[in-house]
Amino acid sequence: MKARKHYGLLILALLMALSAVLSACAGSATKPAASGSEASGENSGAAASADSNTIPVGIVHSLTGTMSISEVSVRDATLLAIEEINAAGGVLGKQLKPIVEDGASDWPTFAEKVKKLLQKDKAAVIFGGWTSSSRKAMLPVVEKEKGLLFYPVQYEGLESSPNIFYTGATTNQQIIPAVTWLLEENKKKLFLLGSDYVFPRTANKIIKEQLKADGGELVAEEYTPLGHTDYSTIINKIKQNKPDAIFNTLNGDSNVAFFKQLKDAGITPSDMPVVSVSIAEEEIKSIGASILEGHYTSWNYYQTTETPENKKFVEAFKTKYGKDRVTDDPIEAGYFGVYLWAEAVKKAGSTDVEKVKAAAKGIEFNAPNGKVTIDGDNQHVYKTVRIGQIQADGQIKEVWSTGKPVKPDPFLKTYPWGANVTNAK
């Protein structure tokens, strides 16, 4: 009996010990996660440690679809800037962590990707977009989520969002000077050709008002969908109307079809020059310099722009991506936009959007195109305007410039006829 009693007590003791072990394990599993200073301790885990040493930044461009001809290289330039900043020590002692998304040349997709970058990835800033349709799709998302977007492409103006910095040109830094130059070259009669979306239609409204005010003449105005490839009917209209010049706001790979068909029709730059505001060195590679030679572009930067900063930029871009790659205006604006944001963050001592916006006012940076300055009134940048002629080697020779940076005027307040556009909007 004593042996049985002793055995029973032993079993009971073992059961009690097992119960205590299980209870301890359960308590450990349900213990609340550490917060505040505890979360930054040695036991917080590798993931938390890595996150504390990086700043997520979003990049969203069309890597596929009709706009990929232009946007892939802007992504590349953005990544180059991030790489350089990280190599120099990062921002606020942290490395920038790029998260790249494909807008796929589809405007609702841009909105979805921006929402994902801000909500899920907690991106401190987003760099991206090309078409105004993509920007306008992103705008309400960044405003609602209180995010920040750096937009790198020239556009039609008439916009100023508190959550967007515009590092591309607005109309008084590209389109209006180009029309003025044409008129001074005695090219009075213009044929307007554009893709059928926000930027070309609004740009052409502005051009028509400028022509009325400055003694020019609109002979015709035509639009085609993005990705359009048959320009035979429009080229026949061009022949019939006999303009002095064509002002081109086509975007994407439609330019490939248009210029090839224009040359096949026997229309040469000496007969009828085309001034384009969405064709740069990158698009010249795709279309062919032999097809575009002699035509004109209006931008703020060319690969041939002579500054010490540009020499370093072109060398760095080609070293990273290949000697056959080219730089151009949106590529350069995508590149220096990252530096402007980084400088604003350093000045603010924080990535907080409101603090960064306040710190950004008046920040200057020696970009490859020359000195750029953030205008605190509208979050656009001062930029030098340059008109260039396309050469046989695919590069662009500057033929005219403002000689100094021009203050951005997105709402055309400095033009007497500007109210006709803004009031009609």
Stockholm file with secondary structure:
# STOCKHOLM 1.0

chainA/1-425         MKARKHYGLLILALLMALSAVLSACAGSATKPAASGSEASGENSGAAASADSNTIPVGIVHSLTGTMSISEVSVRDATLLAIEEINAAGGVLGKQLKPIVEDGASDWPTFAEKVKKLLQKDKAAVIFGGWTSSSRKAMLPVVEKEKGLLFYPVQYEGLESSPNIFYTGATTNQQIIPAVTWLLEENKKKLFLLGSDYVFPRTANKIIKEQLKADGGELVAEEYTPLGHTDYSTIINKIKQNKPDAIFNTLNGDSNVAFFKQLKDAGITPSDMPVVSVSIAEEEIKSIGASILEGHYTSWNYYQTTETPENKKFVEAFKTKYGKDRVTDDPIEAGYFGVYLWAEAVKKAGSTDVEKVKAAAKGIEFNAPNGKVTIDGDNQHVYKTVRIGQIQADGQIKEVWSTGKPVKPDPFLKTYPWGANVTNAK
#=GR chainA/1-425 SS CHHHHHHHHHHHHHHHHHHHHHHHHHHHHTSCCCCGGGGGSGGGCHHHHHHHTEEEEEEEECSSSTTHHHHHHHHHHHHHHHHHHHHTTCBTTBEEEEEEEECTTCHHHHHHHHHHHHHTSCCSCEEECCSHHHHHHHHHHHHHTTCCEEECSCCCCCCCCTTEEECSCCGGGTHHHHHHHHHHTTCCEEEEEEESSHHHHHHHHHHHHHHHHHTCEEEEEEEECTTCCCCHHHHHHHHHHCCSEEEEECCTTHHHHHHHHHHHTTCCTTTSCEEESSCCHHHHHHHCHHHHTTCEEEESCCTTCCCHHHHHHHHHHHHHHCTTCCCCHHHHHHHHHHHHHHHHHHHHTSCCHHHHHHHHTTCEEEETTEEEEECTTTSBEEBCCEEEEECTTSCEEEEEECSSCBCCCTTCTTSTTHHHHHTTC
#=GC SS_cons         CHHHHHHHHHHHHHHHHHHHHHHHHHHHHTSCCCCGGGGGSGGGCHHHHHHHTEEEEEEEECSSSTTHHHHHHHHHHHHHHHHHHHHTTCBTTBEEEEEEEECTTCHHHHHHHHHHHHHTSCCSCEEECCSHHHHHHHHHHHHHTTCCEEECSCCCCCCCCTTEEECSCCGGGTHHHHHHHHHHTTCCEEEEEEESSHHHHHHHHHHHHHHHHHTCEEEEEEEECTTCCCCHHHHHHHHHHCCSEEEEECCTTHHHHHHHHHHHTTCCTTTSCEEESSCCHHHHHHHCHHHHTTCEEEESCCTTCCCHHHHHHHHHHHHHHCTTCCCCHHHHHHHHHHHHHHHHHHHHTSCCHHHHHHHHTTCEEEETTEEEEECTTTSBEEBCCEEEEECTTSCEEEEEECSSCBCCCTTCTTSTTHHHHHTTC
//
